Amino acid sequence: MHFRSHSRGALAKYKGKVEHWRVLGNDLGWEILQRCISDDIITLRGNLYFLNPENVDKWLGISWLDLRKGRTSKKLEEYLRSVKEPE
């Protein structure tokens, strides 16, 4: 949600900030991050994670702008529930 414009308007955030324990919180946070990468919601290039807004809507059923406003969707809730917590 804290992605901002880097390099010609692309939405990105530094890898170290995304992977920080305060952001991910726990092992489930890592699983969610990995799922977002595998579904191409975010992409790691160099030291930046780039957000793919069209895939946010495709996979989560909500626009990135609505997420920034704190809104949610049924599809987002289902997506998060589908991520398996590590044992």
C-alpha positions in Angstrom: 0.0 0.0 0.0 3.0 2.3 0.4 4.3 2.0 -3.1 5.2 5.3 -4.7 6.4 6.6 -8.0 9.9 5.6 -9.0 11.5 5.7 -12.5 9.0 7.2 -14.9 5.9 6.8 -12.8 6.2 3.1 -12.0 4.9 2.2 -8.5 7.8 0.7 -6.5 9.2 0.3 -3.0 12.7 -0.7 -1.9 13.2 -4.4 -1.2 14.6 -3.8 2.2 11.5 -1.9 3.3 9.1 -4.5 1.9 11.0 -7.4 3.5 11.5 -5.7 6.9 10.0 -7.7 9.8 7.8 -4.7 10.8 6.1 -4.8 7.3 5.8 -8.6 6.9 5.2 -9.3 10.6 5.6 -13.0 10.6 5.9 -16.1 8.4 2.4 -15.6 7.0 3.5 -12.2 5.8 6.3 -13.9 3.8 3.8 -16.3 2.4 1.6 -13.5 1.2 4.6 -11.7 -0.3 5.6 -14.9 -2.2 2.0 -15.4 -3.4 1.9 -11.8 -4.7 5.1 -12.4 -6.5 3.9 -15.6 -8.1 0.7 -14.0 -9.2 2.6 -11.0 -10.6 0.9 -8.5 -8.4 4.4 -7.3 -7.5 7.7 -8.0 -9.2 11.2 -7.8 -7.8 13.7 -6.0 -10.1 17.0 -5.2 -8.7 16.5 -3.7 -5.3 12.9 -2.5 -5.9 9.5 -4.3 -5.8 7.3 -2.9 -8.5 3.5 -3.0 -8.2 1.5 -4.1 -11.2 -1.8 -2.2 -10.7 -3.7 -4.1 -13.4 -3.0 -7.4 -11.6 -4.1 -5.9 -8.3 -7.5 -5.5 -9.8 -7.4 -8.9 -11.6 -6.4 -10.9 -8.5 -7.9 -8.8 -5.7 -11.0 -7.4 -7.3 -10.1 -3.8 -6.2 -8.1 -1.0 -7.6 -4.8 0.1 -6.1 -6.3 3.5 -5.5 -9.2 2.0 -3.5 -6.7 -0.1 -1.5 -4.9 3.2 -0.6 -8.1 4.6 0.7 -8.5 1.6 3.0 -11.2 -0.1 1.1 -11.5 -3.9 0.6 -13.3 -6.4 -1.5 -14.7 -9.9 -1.1 -12.1 -11.1 -3.7 -9.3 -9.6 -1.6 -10.5 -11.3 1.5 -10.8 -14.6 -0.3 -7.3 -14.2 -1.7 -5.8 -13.6 1.7 -7.7 -16.5 3.2 -6.3 -18.8 0.4 -2.7 -18.1 1.4 -1.6 -21.0 3.6 0.0 -20.2 6.9 3.3 -22.0 7.3 3.4 -24.9 9.7 
